[in-house]
Every structure is written in structure tokens, then in C-alpha cells.
């Protein structure tokens, strides 16, 4: 596995509206190798991370700022826990919640905070890099055995723990929920207790 990741933002990439600057200026493509190809079916550029030399020319030349090349300090040899698609974000680690402790996850946009929380809450199943939608034969118990997170994930699958998450964009809640937070939580607790 290469020690870089070519990320193409599918919502920003518009090969039908540009002059394919990423491809035409790529030095690897210019010597005849298919480092950057255009997927006409999905209308998006695809970067071959095994051929990419990490020069960053495609990043600078893309008129829509749709490409990012991320360099890793070392090659990551393990399966990603979750991958959204080819040239998309990959998550390689999960934080380990501990009973009775508060877990805070902070960081810049796009580093996997929401993806990690969705997996930890049981709302997203790990795909271990398989983006074709086929079932992958990875036993979660064996994969996480010996790690702190093993017991937690086992409790989530057995529904021993109940996970509540605050929506990421709280400004979207305005107008959909009425009342004070304490009253809303008490009503929810009363419904669950009855």
C-alpha cells in the first residue's frame, strides 16, 4: 500500500465542465502511465495511488479544488476499518470508550470524527475497505480481540449499551424541536420508563 492517499471530492469534481487540468498536467500521465483517469460513468477523476508520486500538481491545477493528496508518515499495512469509496476517506483507527468516562473527539474537518461515532453507535457497520457492497468475511470479534474497544463493540451489538448522539449541525434543529432541553430529556426518560 502506498504511503499517500489521493482524495477526490465527488461533489466538487466536474470533469465534464473543466479541461481535465489534473490529468493533462500530471507528470506521471505525461510519461504514459494512467495515474489519473476519468470515470465517465460516475463523472469523476480517479487517482491511482500506486502510481502517484505525490507532487501535488493535480491539487494546484484543479479549478474546483476537488483533489487532495495526503501523505502518511509511514505506510499503513492494515485494513481500513471503513472506506467510503475509491479515492475517498479511509478510517484506520477507532477511539476506545470506557464505561463511566466521557469521550471527546476533536479535530479538523474530514478526519473521521463523525464516521467513528457512527461506527461506535452501531449506526454504521465497518466495511474494512470493501466499497463494492459485498459482505466481507472479517470477524469483528477476532479483528478487535485484545483491544480495549472489543468489549465495547460487543456490548453495542448485544444492545447492552444505548448510545445517544447530539446531531453535528445543531442549527438544523431550530424549528423541529420545541421546548427546553431538560424538559425534552425528562419526557423521553418517562416514556422509556413506562
KALIN-V471987 format. One line per field, one symbol per residue. ss: DSSP state (a for helix, b for strand, c for the rest). phi: phi as a letter, one per 20 degrees, with the letter a starting at -180 (. if undefined). psi: psi as a letter, one per 20 degrees, with the letter a starting at -180 (. if undefined). A space follows every 10 residues. Layout:
ss->???
phi->???
psi->???
//
This chain:
ss->cccbbbbbcc cccccccccc aaaaccaaaa cccccbbbbc cccbbbbccc ccccccaaaa acccccbbbb bccccccccc cbbccccccb bccccccccc cccccccccc ccaaaaaaaa cccccccccc ccccccccca aaaaccccaa aaaaaaaccc ccccccccca aaabccbccc aaaaaaaaaa aaac
phi->.febceddff fdfcffdcdl gfffefffff eoeefccdef felbfcdeff efemfnffff effdledcdd eefbfeeeff fbcfrflcgc ddccfdfcgn deddccrffn doffffffff enebegdlne denffdecfg fffegndgfg fffffffelf edddcfgfdf fffgnecdoe ggffffffff fffe
psi->prkqpopooh ihpmhiiakl hgghiphhhh jjqmhpqpoh gilqqppohh hpikhjghgh hoijliqpop pqhrpoirqq hpphrpkrqp piqqqoqppj qpppoqrrqj jjghgghhgh ijipppilio jiiqppmooh ghgjpiqhig hghghghjkg qpppppqgni iiipihpqrq gggggggggg hhh.
//
